[in-house]
Amino acid sequence: MEDRIWVAIHPRLSETRVLVTAGSGPTLLKAHLAPQPWHQRALPSLLEALALWQRQQGGCKYFCVGGTENTGWLLGKTITEKNVELS
């Protein structure tokens, strides 16, 4: 298994799609979520929970795929790629 979980995030006006894979391996999770998170810690908490669930001490790597001008919630700015380490 890869040392990281990959999370693809596709924000849209009507929903946010999330795809989680074990590196370049199998799909772990597919989700259709609200267009924006209710809380500013939602994304970091989701990524940390996924890493903990899968016992990935290397954390997660996530990508913002496409999106609209309404994607600033991804951490205060539009982000195309980001590594998230477990604390």
N, CA, C and O atoms as a printed pandas DataFrame, in Angstrom:
     atom_number atom_name residue_name chain_id  residue_number  x_coord  y_coord  z_coord
0              1         N          MET        A               1    0.840   -1.192    0.000
1              2        CA          MET        A               1    0.000    0.000    0.000
2              3         C          MET        A               1    0.876    1.242    0.000
3              4         O          MET        A               1    1.966    1.243    0.572
4              5         N          GLU        A               2    0.408    2.273   -0.626
5              6        CA          GLU        A               2    1.134    3.538   -0.678
6              7         C          GLU        A               2    1.285    4.121    0.723
7              8         O          GLU        A               2    0.549    3.757    1.640
8              9         N          ASP        A               3    2.244    5.027    0.878
9             10        CA          ASP        A               3    2.431    5.651    2.181
10            11         C          ASP        A               3    1.520    6.846    2.391
11            12         O          ASP        A               3    1.572    7.475    3.448
12            13         N          ARG        A               4    0.692    7.174    1.418
13            14        CA          ARG        A               4   -0.238    8.300    1.556
14            15         C          ARG        A               4   -1.597    7.937    0.992
15            16         O          ARG        A               4   -1.729    7.097    0.102
16            17         N          ILE        A               5   -2.597    8.597    1.542
17            18        CA          ILE        A               5   -3.935    8.541    0.984
18            19         C          ILE        A               5   -4.065    9.731    0.051
19            20         O          ILE        A               5   -3.646   10.837    0.391
20            21         N          TRP        A               6   -4.638    9.515   -1.113
21            22        CA          TRP        A               6   -4.871   10.604   -2.051
22            23         C          TRP        A               6   -6.344   10.974   -2.003
23            24         O          TRP        A               6   -7.216   10.107   -2.060
24            25         N          VAL        A               7   -6.611   12.253   -1.898
25            26        CA          VAL        A               7   -7.984   12.750   -1.823
26            27         C          VAL        A               7   -8.176   13.783   -2.933
27            28         O          VAL        A               7   -7.512   14.819   -2.951
28            29         N          ALA        A               8   -9.079   13.492   -3.847
29            30        CA          ALA        A               8   -9.414   14.443   -4.905
30            31         C          ALA        A               8  -10.696   15.153   -4.492
31            32         O          ALA        A               8  -11.689   14.512   -4.149
32            33         N          ILE        A               9  -10.667   16.486   -4.529
33            34        CA          ILE        A               9  -11.808   17.296   -4.120
34            35         C          ILE        A               9  -12.260   18.114   -5.325
35            36         O          ILE        A               9  -11.479   18.866   -5.908
36            37         N          HIS        A              10  -13.530   17.958   -5.688
37            38        CA          HIS        A              10  -14.075   18.674   -6.837
38            39         C          HIS        A              10  -15.241   19.537   -6.367
39            40         O          HIS        A              10  -16.384   19.080   -6.364
40            41         N          PRO        A              11  -14.966   20.787   -5.967
41            42        CA          PRO        A              11  -16.053   21.663   -5.521
42            43         C          PRO        A              11  -16.862   22.176   -6.707
43            44         O          PRO        A              11  -16.312   22.546   -7.744
44            45         N          ARG        A              12  -18.174   22.188   -6.530
45            46        CA          ARG        A              12  -19.092   22.699   -7.542
46            47         C          ARG        A              12  -20.106   23.584   -6.838
47            48         O          ARG        A              12  -20.148   23.614   -5.608
48            49         N          LEU        A              13  -20.913   24.295   -7.585
49            50        CA          LEU        A              13  -21.917   25.163   -6.975
50            51         C          LEU        A              13  -22.983   24.371   -6.225
51            52         O          LEU        A              13  -23.508   24.850   -5.220
52            53         N          SER        A              14  -23.311   23.170   -6.692
53            54        CA          SER        A              14  -24.388   22.383   -6.087
54            55         C          SER        A              14  -23.906   21.360   -5.067
55            56         O          SER        A              14  -24.686   20.925   -4.220
56            57         N          GLU        A              15  -22.629   20.967   -5.132
57            58        CA          GLU        A              15  -22.097   19.936   -4.239
58            59         C          GLU        A              15  -20.580   19.936   -4.310
59            60         O          GLU        A              15  -19.984   20.569   -5.181
60            61         N          THR        A              16  -19.972   19.223   -3.390
61            62        CA          THR        A              16  -18.535   18.959   -3.437
62            63         C          THR        A              16  -18.355   17.453   -3.527
63            64         O          THR        A              16  -18.836   16.711   -2.671
64            65         N          ARG        A              17  -17.667   17.009   -4.557
65            66        CA          ARG        A              17  -17.393   15.581   -4.720
66            67         C          ARG        A              17  -16.023   15.269   -4.135
67            68         O          ARG        A              17  -15.073   16.034   -4.299
68            69         N          VAL        A              18  -15.937   14.131   -3.449
69            70        CA          VAL        A              18  -14.686   13.707   -2.828
70            71         C          VAL        A              18  -14.410   12.271   -3.255
71            72         O          VAL        A              18  -15.291   11.414   -3.180
72            73         N          LEU        A              19  -13.186   12.011   -3.704
73            74        CA          LEU        A              19  -12.746   10.667   -4.063
74            75         C          LEU        A              19  -11.477   10.382   -3.283
75            76         O          LEU        A              19  -10.514   11.146   -3.356
76            77         N          VAL        A              20  -11.469    9.285   -2.534
77            78        CA          VAL        A              20  -10.318    8.918   -1.708
78            79         C          VAL        A              20   -9.769    7.590   -2.207
79            80         O          VAL        A              20  -10.514    6.621   -2.349
80            81         N          THR        A              21   -8.462    7.543   -2.476
81            82        CA          THR        A              21   -7.814    6.303   -2.905
82            83         C          THR        A              21   -6.593    6.016   -2.046
83            84         O          THR        A              21   -6.036    6.911   -1.410
84            85         N          ALA        A              22   -6.191    4.766   -2.039
85            86        CA          ALA        A              22   -4.966    4.350   -1.361
86            87         C          ALA        A              22   -3.825    4.565   -2.336
87            88         O          ALA        A              22   -3.432    3.645   -3.055
88            89         N          GLY        A              23   -3.290    5.784   -2.363
89            90        CA          GLY        A              23   -2.260    6.130   -3.337
90            91         C          GLY        A              23   -2.813    5.964   -4.735
91            92         O          GLY        A              23   -3.894    6.470   -5.041
92            93         N          SER        A              24   -2.084    5.261   -5.587
93            94        CA          SER        A              24   -2.570    4.996   -6.937
94            95         C          SER        A              24   -3.353    3.695   -6.988
95            96         O          SER        A              24   -3.667    3.195   -8.068
96            97         N          GLY        A              25   -3.672    3.142   -5.811
97            98        CA          GLY        A              25   -4.386    1.868   -5.707
98            99         C          GLY        A              25   -5.888    2.002   -5.679
99           100         O          GLY        A              25   -6.454    2.873   -6.340
100          101         N          PRO        A              26   -6.547    1.131   -4.907
101          102        CA          PRO        A              26   -8.003    1.043   -4.934
102          103         C          PRO        A              26   -8.711    2.260   -4.326
103          104         O          PRO        A              26   -8.149    3.004   -3.522
104          105         N          THR        A              27   -9.961    2.425   -4.746
105          106        CA          THR        A              27  -10.814    3.477   -4.199
106          107         C          THR        A              27  -11.235    3.089   -2.793
107          108         O          THR        A              27  -11.677    1.964   -2.557
108          109         N          LEU        A              28  -11.095    4.025   -1.856
109          110        CA          LEU        A              28  -11.507    3.807   -0.473
110          111         C          LEU        A              28  -12.863    4.435   -0.168
111          112         O          LEU        A              28  -13.637    3.894    0.621
112          113         N          LEU        A              29  -13.152    5.584   -0.798
113          114        CA          LEU        A              29  -14.364    6.311   -0.459
114          115         C          LEU        A              29  -14.748    7.251   -1.597
115          116         O          LEU        A              29  -13.891    7.889   -2.208
116          117         N          LYS        A              30  -16.046    7.325   -1.872
117          118        CA          LYS        A              30  -16.607    8.334   -2.778
118          119         C          LYS        A              30  -17.706    9.036   -2.003
119          120         O          LYS        A              30  -18.510    8.387   -1.335
120          121         N          ALA        A              31  -17.746   10.374   -2.087
121          122        CA          ALA        A              31  -18.760   11.123   -1.351
122          123         C          ALA        A              31  -19.247   12.326   -2.151
123          124         O          ALA        A              31  -18.505   12.918   -2.934
124          125         N          HIS        A              32  -20.497   12.665   -1.936
125          126        CA          HIS        A              32  -21.101   13.893   -2.459
126          127         C          HIS        A              32  -21.520   14.688   -1.230
127          128         O          HIS        A              32  -22.438   14.290   -0.513
128          129         N          LEU        A              33  -20.854   15.805   -0.988
129          130        CA          LEU        A              33  -21.082   16.612    0.208
130          131         C          LEU        A              33  -21.707   17.954   -0.156
131          132         O          LEU        A              33  -21.864   18.284   -1.332
132          133         N          ALA        A              34  -22.057   18.713    0.864
133          134        CA          ALA        A              34  -22.590   20.063    0.652
134          135         C          ALA        A              34  -21.574   20.890   -0.136
135          136         O          ALA        A              34  -20.383   20.580   -0.115
136          137         N          PRO        A              35  -22.023   21.934   -0.827
137          138        CA          PRO        A              35  -21.109   22.740   -1.646
138          139         C          PRO        A              35  -19.958   23.359   -0.851
139          140         O          PRO        A              35  -18.848   23.488   -1.367
140          141         N          GLN        A              36  -20.217   23.740    0.393
141          142        CA          GLN        A              36  -19.183   24.313    1.257
142          143         C          GLN        A              36  -19.309   23.708    2.642
143          144         O          GLN        A              36  -20.418   23.397    3.078
144          145         N          PRO        A              37  -18.202   23.535    3.342
145          146        CA          PRO        A              37  -18.284   23.012    4.706
146          147         C          PRO        A              37  -18.894   24.043    5.657
147          148         O          PRO        A              37  -18.777   25.250    5.441
148          149         N          TRP        A              38  -19.532   23.561    6.685
149          150        CA          TRP        A              38  -20.148   24.434    7.668
150          151         C          TRP        A              38  -19.107   25.073    8.579
151          152         O          TRP        A              38  -19.308   26.187    9.063
152          153         N          HIS        A              39  -17.996   24.379    8.817
153          154        CA          HIS        A              39  -16.973   24.854    9.743
154          155         C          HIS        A              39  -15.615   24.890    9.051
155          156         O          HIS        A              39  -15.333   24.059    8.187
156          157         N          GLN        A              40  -14.777   25.846    9.426
157          158        CA          GLN        A              40  -13.462   26.011    8.789
158          159         C          GLN        A              40  -12.521   24.832    9.047
159          160         O          GLN        A              40  -11.568   24.645    8.290
160          161         N          ARG        A              41  -12.753   24.041   10.080
161          162        CA          ARG        A              41  -11.896   22.894   10.383
162          163         C          ARG        A              41  -12.390   21.607    9.734
163          164         O          ARG        A              41  -11.781   20.553    9.917
164          165         N          ALA        A              42  -13.486   21.674    8.976
165          166        CA          ALA        A              42  -14.075   20.463    8.406
166          167         C          ALA        A              42  -13.104   19.714    7.494
167          168         O          ALA        A              42  -12.952   18.500    7.626
168          169         N          LEU        A              43  -12.454   20.408    6.583
169          170        CA          LEU        A              43  -11.541   19.739    5.654
170          171         C          LEU        A              43  -10.322   19.158    6.365
171          172         O          LEU        A              43  -10.030   17.979    6.162
172          173         N          PRO        A              44   -9.592   19.918    7.192
173          174        CA          PRO        A              44   -8.462   19.306    7.903
174          175         C          PRO        A              44   -8.887   18.131    8.792
175          176         O          PRO        A              44   -8.160   17.145    8.907
176          177         N          SER        A              45  -10.059   18.236    9.417
177          178        CA          SER        A              45  -10.546   17.149   10.275
178          179         C          SER        A              45  -10.884   15.909    9.458
179          180         O          SER        A              45  -10.586   14.791    9.877
180          181         N          LEU        A              46  -11.502   16.096    8.294
181          182        CA          LEU        A              46  -11.821   14.974    7.410
182          183         C          LEU        A              46  -10.546   14.258    6.970
183          184         O          LEU        A              46  -10.470   13.031    7.014
184          185         N          LEU        A              47   -9.550   15.026    6.549
185          186        CA          LEU        A              47   -8.295   14.428    6.086
186          187         C          LEU        A              47   -7.578   13.695    7.216
187          188         O          LEU        A              47   -7.045   12.606    7.005
188          189         N          GLU        A              48   -7.559   14.272    8.393
189          190        CA          GLU        A              48   -6.925   13.621    9.537
190          191         C          GLU        A              48   -7.666   12.332    9.894
191          192         O          GLU        A              48   -7.034   11.313   10.174
192          193         N          ALA        A              49   -8.996   12.370    9.885
193          194        CA          ALA        A              49   -9.781   11.179   10.199
194          195         C          ALA        A              49   -9.519   10.052    9.198
195          196         O          ALA        A              49   -9.404    8.891    9.591
196          197         N          LEU        A              50   -9.425   10.385    7.915
197          198        CA          LEU        A              50   -9.127    9.368    6.900
198          199         C          LEU        A              50   -7.761    8.732    7.141
199          200         O          LEU        A              50   -7.616    7.512    7.056
200          201         N          ALA        A              51   -6.770    9.554    7.440
201          202        CA          ALA        A              51   -5.419    9.034    7.696
202          203         C          ALA        A              51   -5.407    8.151    8.940
203          204         O          ALA        A              51   -4.771    7.097    8.949
204          205         N          LEU        A              52   -6.099    8.573    9.978
205          206        CA          LEU        A              52   -6.160    7.767   11.202
206          207         C          LEU        A              52   -6.905    6.461   10.968
207          208         O          LEU        A              52   -6.493    5.412   11.465
208          209         N          TRP        A              53   -8.001    6.518   10.214
209          210        CA          TRP        A              53   -8.797    5.329    9.937
210          211         C          TRP        A              53   -7.956    4.277    9.214
211          212         O          TRP        A              53   -8.030    3.089    9.527
212          213         N          GLN        A              54   -7.163    4.723    8.252
213          214        CA          GLN        A              54   -6.349    3.824    7.431
214          215         C          GLN        A              54   -4.957    3.581    8.010
215          216         O          GLN        A              54   -4.142    2.902    7.387
216          217         N          ARG        A              55   -4.677    4.126    9.192
217          218        CA          ARG        A              55   -3.376    3.980    9.854
218          219         C          ARG        A              55   -2.237    4.462    8.952
219          220         O          ARG        A              55   -1.201    3.808    8.832
220          221         N          GLN        A              56   -2.450    5.611    8.327
221          222        CA          GLN        A              56   -1.455    6.206    7.439
222          223         C          GLN        A              56   -0.693    7.277    8.203
223          224         O          GLN        A              56   -1.163    8.409    8.315
224          225         N          GLN        A              57    0.451    6.942    8.718
225          226        CA          GLN        A              57    1.210    7.903    9.503
226          227         C          GLN        A              57    1.786    9.013    8.634
227          228         O          GLN        A              57    2.178   10.058    9.151
228          229         N          GLY        A              58    1.842    8.802    7.324
229          230        CA          GLY        A              58    2.331    9.832    6.425
230          231         C          GLY        A              58    1.298   10.906    6.135
231          232         O          GLY        A              58    1.617   11.914    5.504
232          233         N          GLY        A              59    0.051   10.706    6.591
233          234        CA          GLY        A              59   -1.002   11.688    6.360
234          235         C          GLY        A              59   -1.660   11.518    5.006
235          236         O          GLY        A              59   -1.678   10.421    4.447
236          237         N          CYS        A              60   -2.202   12.610    4.478
237          238        CA          CYS        A              60   -2.949   12.604    3.216
238          239         C          CYS        A              60   -2.344   13.605    2.244
239          240         O          CYS        A              60   -1.700   14.574    2.646
240          241         N          LYS        A              61   -2.559   13.357    0.986
241          242        CA          LYS        A              61   -2.251   14.329   -0.058
242          243         C          LYS        A              61   -3.569   14.610   -0.746
243          244         O          LYS        A              61   -4.259   13.682   -1.169
244          245         N          TYR        A              62   -3.932   15.894   -0.866
245          246        CA          TYR        A              62   -5.196   16.179   -1.529
246          247         C          TYR        A              62   -5.024   17.157   -2.671
247          248         O          TYR        A              62   -4.097   17.967   -2.699
248          249         N          PHE        A              63   -5.949   17.055   -3.613
249          250        CA          PHE        A              63   -5.942   17.845   -4.829
250          251         C          PHE        A              63   -7.302   18.492   -4.995
251          252         O          PHE        A              63   -8.327   17.856   -4.754
252          253         N          CYS        A              64   -7.319   19.727   -5.395
253          254        CA          CYS        A              64   -8.559   20.404   -5.770
254          255         C          CYS        A              64   -8.665   20.283   -7.279
255          256         O          CYS        A              64   -7.794   20.754   -8.010
256          257         N          VAL        A              65   -9.720   19.660   -7.737
257          258        CA          VAL        A              65   -9.903   19.409   -9.155
258          259         C          VAL        A              65  -10.925   20.392   -9.706
259          260         O          VAL        A              65  -12.082   20.387   -9.284
260          261         N          GLY        A              66  -10.511   21.228  -10.641
261          262        CA          GLY        A              66  -11.449   22.164  -11.256
262          263         C          GLY        A              66  -12.013   23.133  -10.236
263          264         O          GLY        A              66  -11.266   23.832   -9.550
264          265         N          GLY        A              67  -13.329   23.173  -10.138
265          266        CA          GLY        A              67  -13.974   24.049   -9.174
266          267         C          GLY        A              67  -14.451   25.337   -9.803
267          268         O          GLY        A              67  -14.406   25.515  -11.020
268          269         N          THR        A              68  -14.907   26.226   -8.950
269          270        CA          THR        A              68  -15.434   27.515   -9.378
270          271         C          THR        A              68  -14.729   28.604   -8.602
271          272         O          THR        A              68  -13.798   28.331   -7.844
272          273         N          GLU        A              69  -15.167   29.835   -8.786
273          274        CA          GLU        A              69  -14.578   30.933   -8.011
274          275         C          GLU        A              69  -14.949   30.822   -6.533
275          276         O          GLU        A              69  -14.425   31.568   -5.706
276          277         N          ASN        A              70  -15.836   29.910   -6.200
277          278        CA          ASN        A              70  -16.329   29.756   -4.835
278          279         C          ASN        A              70  -15.565   28.665   -4.079
279          280         O          ASN        A              70  -16.154   27.982   -3.241
280          281         N          THR        A              71  -14.266   28.484   -4.355
281          282        CA          THR        A              71  -13.496   27.411   -3.729
282          283         C          THR        A              71  -12.507   27.911   -2.685
283          284         O          THR        A              71  -11.658   27.142   -2.233
284          285         N          GLY        A              72  -12.592   29.160   -2.294
285          286        CA          GLY        A              72  -11.655   29.709   -1.321
286          287         C          GLY        A              72  -11.705   29.037    0.030
287          288         O          GLY        A              72  -10.752   29.146    0.801
288          289         N          TRP        A              73  -12.791   28.344    0.344
289          290        CA          TRP        A              73  -12.906   27.667    1.626
290          291         C          TRP        A              73  -11.901   26.533    1.773
291          292         O          TRP        A              73  -11.731   26.005    2.871
292          293         N          LEU        A              74  -11.236   26.151    0.694
293          294        CA          LEU        A              74  -10.292   25.029    0.776
294          295         C          LEU        A              74   -9.096   25.309    1.681
295          296         O          LEU        A              74   -8.276   24.408    1.856
296          297         N          LEU        A              75   -8.952   26.396    2.220
297          298        CA          LEU        A              75   -8.010   26.816    3.264
298          299         C          LEU        A              75   -7.728   28.295    3.109
299          300         O          LEU        A              75   -6.612   28.746    3.364
300          301         N          GLY        A              76   -8.711   29.042    2.701
301          302        CA          GLY        A              76   -8.547   30.472    2.586
302          303         C          GLY        A              76   -8.059   30.935    1.232
303          304         O          GLY        A              76   -7.965   32.139    0.993
304          305         N          LYS        A              77   -7.743   30.003    0.328
305          306        CA          LYS        A              77   -7.306   30.351   -1.017
306          307         C          LYS        A              77   -7.528   29.137   -1.910
307          308         O          LYS        A              77   -7.731   28.028   -1.415
308          309         N          THR        A              78   -7.490   29.338   -3.190
309          310        CA          THR        A              78   -7.628   28.203   -4.100
310          311         C          THR        A              78   -6.332   27.400   -4.089
311          312         O          THR        A              78   -5.251   27.946   -4.309
312          313         N          ILE        A              79   -6.447   26.126   -3.836
313          314        CA          ILE        A              79   -5.285   25.251   -3.697
314          315         C          ILE        A              79   -5.396   24.135   -4.728
315          316         O          ILE        A              79   -6.468   23.555   -4.902
316          317         N          THR        A              80   -4.318   23.838   -5.399
317          318        CA          THR        A              80   -4.349   22.760   -6.363
318          319         C          THR        A              80   -3.774   21.465   -5.787
319          320         O          THR        A              80   -4.202   20.378   -6.173
320          321         N          GLU        A              81   -2.812   21.568   -4.868
321          322        CA          GLU        A              81   -2.243   20.367   -4.259
322          323         C          GLU        A              81   -1.717   20.722   -2.883
323          324         O          GLU        A              81   -1.145   21.794   -2.687
324          325         N          LYS        A              82   -1.910   19.821   -1.929
325          326        CA          LYS        A              82   -1.482   20.098   -0.558
326          327         C          LYS        A              82   -1.237   18.790    0.165
327          328         O          LYS        A              82   -2.023   17.853    0.027
328          329         N          ASN        A              83   -0.160   18.707    0.935
329          330        CA          ASN        A              83    0.097   17.574    1.814
330          331         C          ASN        A              83   -0.391   17.918    3.206
331          332         O          ASN        A              83   -0.176   19.035    3.678
332          333         N          VAL        A              84   -1.039   16.985    3.866
333          334        CA          VAL        A              84   -1.504   17.181    5.227
334          335         C          VAL        A              84   -0.849   16.124    6.093
335          336         O          VAL        A              84   -1.088   14.930    5.910
336          337         N          GLU        A              85   -0.025   16.556    7.035
337          338        CA          GLU        A              85    0.664   15.638    7.938
338          339         C          GLU        A              85   -0.136   15.482    9.215
339          340         O          GLU        A              85   -0.811   16.413    9.655
340          341         N          LEU        A              86   -0.058   14.301    9.808
341          342        CA          LEU        A              86   -0.698   14.086   11.110
342          343         C          LEU        A              86    0.116   14.767   12.187
343          344         O          LEU        A              86    1.347   14.756   12.154
344          345         N          SER        A              87   -0.580   15.360   13.143
345          346        CA          SER        A              87    0.127   16.027   14.238
346          347         C          SER        A              87    0.265   15.123   15.434
347          348         O          SER        A              87    0.835   15.524   16.449
